[in-house]
Amino acid sequence: VQLQASGGGLVQAGGSLRLSCAGSGITFAAQRVGWHRQAPGKQRELVVQIGPSASSVDSDNGRFTVSRDNSKNTVDLQMCSLRPEDSGVYYCAVLLWGRSSWSHWGQGTLVTVSS
């Protein structure tokens, strides 16, 4: 099982970015997938997650939207109205059924929001 996050970059405050998590060896349609962020000097935190029965989920008053494309086996994170505090390395991971912790962490993608 491998997860690969991509789409990060440098963006100005107020801008948008779309991240993508591609999975191999696993079918996202049947999994709970989460996007996590680790800011410099801070612990990794969950940003938003999507369950197997959902097609999209909003969080943070709609600034973040996670959606799945089952045909591509990807889970995307659309981020809008970005703020400098949104900066960090973004990772995707899955919460397998019956487990209590996230697993199969992919290589993250760096998001930098400049003020």
PyMOL CGO cylinders between C-alpha atoms (Angstrom):
from pymol import cmd
from pymol.cgo import CYLINDER

trace = [
    CYLINDER, 0.00, 0.00, 0.00, 1.33, 3.41, -0.95, 0.3, 1, 1, 1, 1, 1, 1,
    CYLINDER, 1.33, 3.41, -0.95, -0.19, 6.84, -0.70, 0.3, 1, 1, 1, 1, 1, 1,
    CYLINDER, -0.19, 6.84, -0.70, 1.31, 9.82, -2.49, 0.3, 1, 1, 1, 1, 1, 1,
    CYLINDER, 1.31, 9.82, -2.49, 0.34, 13.41, -1.83, 0.3, 1, 1, 1, 1, 1, 1,
    CYLINDER, 0.34, 13.41, -1.83, 1.01, 16.07, -4.45, 0.3, 1, 1, 1, 1, 1, 1,
    CYLINDER, 1.01, 16.07, -4.45, 0.03, 19.57, -5.45, 0.3, 1, 1, 1, 1, 1, 1,
    CYLINDER, 0.03, 19.57, -5.45, 1.74, 21.65, -2.80, 0.3, 1, 1, 1, 1, 1, 1,
    CYLINDER, 1.74, 21.65, -2.80, 3.52, 24.89, -3.50, 0.3, 1, 1, 1, 1, 1, 1,
    CYLINDER, 3.52, 24.89, -3.50, 3.88, 28.54, -2.65, 0.3, 1, 1, 1, 1, 1, 1,
    CYLINDER, 3.88, 28.54, -2.65, 0.76, 30.67, -2.65, 0.3, 1, 1, 1, 1, 1, 1,
    CYLINDER, 0.76, 30.67, -2.65, -0.13, 34.11, -1.38, 0.3, 1, 1, 1, 1, 1, 1,
    CYLINDER, -0.13, 34.11, -1.38, -2.55, 34.58, 1.47, 0.3, 1, 1, 1, 1, 1, 1,
    CYLINDER, -2.55, 34.58, 1.47, -6.09, 34.47, 0.17, 0.3, 1, 1, 1, 1, 1, 1,
    CYLINDER, -6.09, 34.47, 0.17, -5.15, 32.13, -2.63, 0.3, 1, 1, 1, 1, 1, 1,
    CYLINDER, -5.15, 32.13, -2.63, -6.13, 28.55, -3.35, 0.3, 1, 1, 1, 1, 1, 1,
    CYLINDER, -6.13, 28.55, -3.35, -4.43, 25.22, -3.84, 0.3, 1, 1, 1, 1, 1, 1,
    CYLINDER, -4.43, 25.22, -3.84, -5.63, 21.76, -4.70, 0.3, 1, 1, 1, 1, 1, 1,
    CYLINDER, -5.63, 21.76, -4.70, -3.81, 18.79, -3.28, 0.3, 1, 1, 1, 1, 1, 1,
    CYLINDER, -3.81, 18.79, -3.28, -4.25, 15.24, -4.46, 0.3, 1, 1, 1, 1, 1, 1,
    CYLINDER, -4.25, 15.24, -4.46, -3.68, 11.92, -2.74, 0.3, 1, 1, 1, 1, 1, 1,
    CYLINDER, -3.68, 11.92, -2.74, -3.20, 8.93, -5.00, 0.3, 1, 1, 1, 1, 1, 1,
    CYLINDER, -3.20, 8.93, -5.00, -3.39, 5.42, -3.66, 0.3, 1, 1, 1, 1, 1, 1,
    CYLINDER, -3.39, 5.42, -3.66, -1.89, 2.21, -4.92, 0.3, 1, 1, 1, 1, 1, 1,
    CYLINDER, -1.89, 2.21, -4.92, -2.56, -1.18, -3.43, 0.3, 1, 1, 1, 1, 1, 1,
    CYLINDER, -2.56, -1.18, -3.43, -5.66, 0.16, -1.74, 0.3, 1, 1, 1, 1, 1, 1,
    CYLINDER, -5.66, 0.16, -1.74, -9.14, 1.15, -2.86, 0.3, 1, 1, 1, 1, 1, 1,
    CYLINDER, -9.14, 1.15, -2.86, -10.01, 4.56, -1.47, 0.3, 1, 1, 1, 1, 1, 1,
    CYLINDER, -10.01, 4.56, -1.47, -13.71, 4.08, -2.12, 0.3, 1, 1, 1, 1, 1, 1,
    CYLINDER, -13.71, 4.08, -2.12, -13.88, 1.67, 0.81, 0.3, 1, 1, 1, 1, 1, 1,
    CYLINDER, -13.88, 1.67, 0.81, -11.71, 3.66, 3.19, 0.3, 1, 1, 1, 1, 1, 1,
    CYLINDER, -11.71, 3.66, 3.19, -11.80, 6.65, 5.49, 0.3, 1, 1, 1, 1, 1, 1,
    CYLINDER, -11.80, 6.65, 5.49, -9.10, 9.00, 4.23, 0.3, 1, 1, 1, 1, 1, 1,
    CYLINDER, -9.10, 9.00, 4.23, -7.73, 11.96, 6.12, 0.3, 1, 1, 1, 1, 1, 1,
    CYLINDER, -7.73, 11.96, 6.12, -5.64, 14.96, 5.24, 0.3, 1, 1, 1, 1, 1, 1,
    CYLINDER, -5.64, 14.96, 5.24, -3.23, 16.01, 7.95, 0.3, 1, 1, 1, 1, 1, 1,
    CYLINDER, -3.23, 16.01, 7.95, -0.93, 18.98, 8.33, 0.3, 1, 1, 1, 1, 1, 1,
    CYLINDER, -0.93, 18.98, 8.33, 2.34, 19.36, 10.17, 0.3, 1, 1, 1, 1, 1, 1,
    CYLINDER, 2.34, 19.36, 10.17, 3.49, 22.90, 10.64, 0.3, 1, 1, 1, 1, 1, 1,
    CYLINDER, 3.49, 22.90, 10.64, 7.12, 23.64, 11.55, 0.3, 1, 1, 1, 1, 1, 1,
    CYLINDER, 7.12, 23.64, 11.55, 7.72, 22.89, 15.20, 0.3, 1, 1, 1, 1, 1, 1,
    CYLINDER, 7.72, 22.89, 15.20, 4.22, 21.55, 15.74, 0.3, 1, 1, 1, 1, 1, 1,
    CYLINDER, 4.22, 21.55, 15.74, 2.58, 18.16, 15.93, 0.3, 1, 1, 1, 1, 1, 1,
    CYLINDER, 2.58, 18.16, 15.93, 0.79, 16.74, 12.99, 0.3, 1, 1, 1, 1, 1, 1,
    CYLINDER, 0.79, 16.74, 12.99, -2.93, 17.48, 13.09, 0.3, 1, 1, 1, 1, 1, 1,
    CYLINDER, -2.93, 17.48, 13.09, -5.95, 16.25, 11.23, 0.3, 1, 1, 1, 1, 1, 1,
    CYLINDER, -5.95, 16.25, 11.23, -7.34, 18.86, 8.84, 0.3, 1, 1, 1, 1, 1, 1,
    CYLINDER, -7.34, 18.86, 8.84, -10.29, 17.03, 7.34, 0.3, 1, 1, 1, 1, 1, 1,
    CYLINDER, -10.29, 17.03, 7.34, -11.41, 13.46, 6.73, 0.3, 1, 1, 1, 1, 1, 1,
    CYLINDER, -11.41, 13.46, 6.73, -13.86, 11.75, 4.45, 0.3, 1, 1, 1, 1, 1, 1,
    CYLINDER, -13.86, 11.75, 4.45, -15.68, 8.53, 5.16, 0.3, 1, 1, 1, 1, 1, 1,
    CYLINDER, -15.68, 8.53, 5.16, -16.31, 5.78, 2.63, 0.3, 1, 1, 1, 1, 1, 1,
    CYLINDER, -16.31, 5.78, 2.63, -19.94, 6.78, 2.16, 0.3, 1, 1, 1, 1, 1, 1,
    CYLINDER, -19.94, 6.78, 2.16, -19.25, 10.45, 1.44, 0.3, 1, 1, 1, 1, 1, 1,
    CYLINDER, -19.25, 10.45, 1.44, -18.32, 12.06, -1.85, 0.3, 1, 1, 1, 1, 1, 1,
    CYLINDER, -18.32, 12.06, -1.85, -17.15, 15.34, -0.34, 0.3, 1, 1, 1, 1, 1, 1,
    CYLINDER, -17.15, 15.34, -0.34, -16.81, 17.00, 3.06, 0.3, 1, 1, 1, 1, 1, 1,
    CYLINDER, -16.81, 17.00, 3.06, -16.29, 20.65, 3.96, 0.3, 1, 1, 1, 1, 1, 1,
    CYLINDER, -16.29, 20.65, 3.96, -14.43, 21.94, 6.97, 0.3, 1, 1, 1, 1, 1, 1,
    CYLINDER, -14.43, 21.94, 6.97, -13.30, 25.22, 8.49, 0.3, 1, 1, 1, 1, 1, 1,
    CYLINDER, -13.30, 25.22, 8.49, -16.35, 27.10, 7.25, 0.3, 1, 1, 1, 1, 1, 1,
    CYLINDER, -16.35, 27.10, 7.25, -15.89, 25.78, 3.76, 0.3, 1, 1, 1, 1, 1, 1,
    CYLINDER, -15.89, 25.78, 3.76, -12.27, 26.81, 3.34, 0.3, 1, 1, 1, 1, 1, 1,
    CYLINDER, -12.27, 26.81, 3.34, -11.28, 23.18, 2.95, 0.3, 1, 1, 1, 1, 1, 1,
    CYLINDER, -11.28, 23.18, 2.95, -13.15, 20.62, 0.90, 0.3, 1, 1, 1, 1, 1, 1,
    CYLINDER, -13.15, 20.62, 0.90, -12.10, 17.02, 0.60, 0.3, 1, 1, 1, 1, 1, 1,
    CYLINDER, -12.10, 17.02, 0.60, -13.55, 14.95, -2.22, 0.3, 1, 1, 1, 1, 1, 1,
    CYLINDER, -13.55, 14.95, -2.22, -12.94, 11.56, -3.70, 0.3, 1, 1, 1, 1, 1, 1,
    CYLINDER, -12.94, 11.56, -3.70, -12.69, 10.43, -7.31, 0.3, 1, 1, 1, 1, 1, 1,
    CYLINDER, -12.69, 10.43, -7.31, -13.22, 6.71, -7.23, 0.3, 1, 1, 1, 1, 1, 1,
    CYLINDER, -13.22, 6.71, -7.23, -12.49, 6.33, -10.93, 0.3, 1, 1, 1, 1, 1, 1,
    CYLINDER, -12.49, 6.33, -10.93, -8.98, 7.67, -10.35, 0.3, 1, 1, 1, 1, 1, 1,
    CYLINDER, -8.98, 7.67, -10.35, -8.62, 6.29, -6.82, 0.3, 1, 1, 1, 1, 1, 1,
    CYLINDER, -8.62, 6.29, -6.82, -7.71, 9.72, -5.53, 0.3, 1, 1, 1, 1, 1, 1,
    CYLINDER, -7.71, 9.72, -5.53, -8.81, 11.93, -2.67, 0.3, 1, 1, 1, 1, 1, 1,
    CYLINDER, -8.81, 11.93, -2.67, -8.34, 15.65, -3.28, 0.3, 1, 1, 1, 1, 1, 1,
    CYLINDER, -8.34, 15.65, -3.28, -8.15, 18.56, -0.87, 0.3, 1, 1, 1, 1, 1, 1,
    CYLINDER, -8.15, 18.56, -0.87, -9.31, 21.90, -2.22, 0.3, 1, 1, 1, 1, 1, 1,
    CYLINDER, -9.31, 21.90, -2.22, -8.06, 24.74, -0.05, 0.3, 1, 1, 1, 1, 1, 1,
    CYLINDER, -8.06, 24.74, -0.05, -9.34, 28.30, -0.43, 0.3, 1, 1, 1, 1, 1, 1,
    CYLINDER, -9.34, 28.30, -0.43, -8.78, 31.60, 1.34, 0.3, 1, 1, 1, 1, 1, 1,
    CYLINDER, -8.78, 31.60, 1.34, -5.45, 30.32, 2.54, 0.3, 1, 1, 1, 1, 1, 1,
    CYLINDER, -5.45, 30.32, 2.54, -3.73, 31.87, 5.51, 0.3, 1, 1, 1, 1, 1, 1,
    CYLINDER, -3.73, 31.87, 5.51, -0.07, 31.80, 6.56, 0.3, 1, 1, 1, 1, 1, 1,
    CYLINDER, -0.07, 31.80, 6.56, -1.01, 29.50, 9.44, 0.3, 1, 1, 1, 1, 1, 1,
    CYLINDER, -1.01, 29.50, 9.44, -2.19, 26.92, 6.90, 0.3, 1, 1, 1, 1, 1, 1,
    CYLINDER, -2.19, 26.92, 6.90, 1.43, 26.40, 5.91, 0.3, 1, 1, 1, 1, 1, 1,
    CYLINDER, 1.43, 26.40, 5.91, 3.01, 23.04, 6.54, 0.3, 1, 1, 1, 1, 1, 1,
    CYLINDER, 3.01, 23.04, 6.54, 3.56, 19.62, 5.10, 0.3, 1, 1, 1, 1, 1, 1,
    CYLINDER, 3.56, 19.62, 5.10, 0.28, 17.98, 4.16, 0.3, 1, 1, 1, 1, 1, 1,
    CYLINDER, 0.28, 17.98, 4.16, -0.07, 14.24, 4.37, 0.3, 1, 1, 1, 1, 1, 1,
    CYLINDER, -0.07, 14.24, 4.37, -2.82, 11.83, 3.50, 0.3, 1, 1, 1, 1, 1, 1,
    CYLINDER, -2.82, 11.83, 3.50, -3.45, 8.64, 5.41, 0.3, 1, 1, 1, 1, 1, 1,
    CYLINDER, -3.45, 8.64, 5.41, -6.16, 6.04, 5.85, 0.3, 1, 1, 1, 1, 1, 1,
    CYLINDER, -6.16, 6.04, 5.85, -8.02, 4.89, 8.93, 0.3, 1, 1, 1, 1, 1, 1,
    CYLINDER, -8.02, 4.89, 8.93, -8.57, 1.22, 8.30, 0.3, 1, 1, 1, 1, 1, 1,
    CYLINDER, -8.57, 1.22, 8.30, -11.76, -0.37, 9.56, 0.3, 1, 1, 1, 1, 1, 1,
    CYLINDER, -11.76, -0.37, 9.56, -11.41, -1.47, 13.15, 0.3, 1, 1, 1, 1, 1, 1,
    CYLINDER, -11.41, -1.47, 13.15, -8.26, 0.52, 13.74, 0.3, 1, 1, 1, 1, 1, 1,
    CYLINDER, -8.26, 0.52, 13.74, -7.89, 3.50, 16.02, 0.3, 1, 1, 1, 1, 1, 1,
    CYLINDER, -7.89, 3.50, 16.02, -4.97, 5.22, 14.38, 0.3, 1, 1, 1, 1, 1, 1,
    CYLINDER, -4.97, 5.22, 14.38, -4.18, 6.47, 10.92, 0.3, 1, 1, 1, 1, 1, 1,
    CYLINDER, -4.18, 6.47, 10.92, -1.81, 4.44, 8.79, 0.3, 1, 1, 1, 1, 1, 1,
    CYLINDER, -1.81, 4.44, 8.79, -0.10, 4.20, 5.42, 0.3, 1, 1, 1, 1, 1, 1,
    CYLINDER, -0.10, 4.20, 5.42, 1.16, 7.74, 5.64, 0.3, 1, 1, 1, 1, 1, 1,
    CYLINDER, 1.16, 7.74, 5.64, 2.26, 8.95, 2.26, 0.3, 1, 1, 1, 1, 1, 1,
    CYLINDER, 2.26, 8.95, 2.26, 5.12, 11.27, 1.50, 0.3, 1, 1, 1, 1, 1, 1,
    CYLINDER, 5.12, 11.27, 1.50, 3.78, 14.71, 2.23, 0.3, 1, 1, 1, 1, 1, 1,
    CYLINDER, 3.78, 14.71, 2.23, 3.56, 17.77, 0.08, 0.3, 1, 1, 1, 1, 1, 1,
    CYLINDER, 3.56, 17.77, 0.08, 4.71, 21.19, 1.28, 0.3, 1, 1, 1, 1, 1, 1,
    CYLINDER, 4.71, 21.19, 1.28, 2.31, 24.12, 1.30, 0.3, 1, 1, 1, 1, 1, 1,
    CYLINDER, 2.31, 24.12, 1.30, 3.68, 27.58, 1.99, 0.3, 1, 1, 1, 1, 1, 1,
    CYLINDER, 3.68, 27.58, 1.99, 1.32, 30.51, 2.31, 0.3, 1, 1, 1, 1, 1, 1,
    CYLINDER, 1.32, 30.51, 2.31, 3.01, 33.88, 2.22, 0.3, 1, 1, 1, 1, 1, 1,
    CYLINDER, 3.01, 33.88, 2.22, 1.54, 36.93, 3.88, 0.3, 1, 1, 1, 1, 1, 1,
]
cmd.load_cgo(trace, "trace")
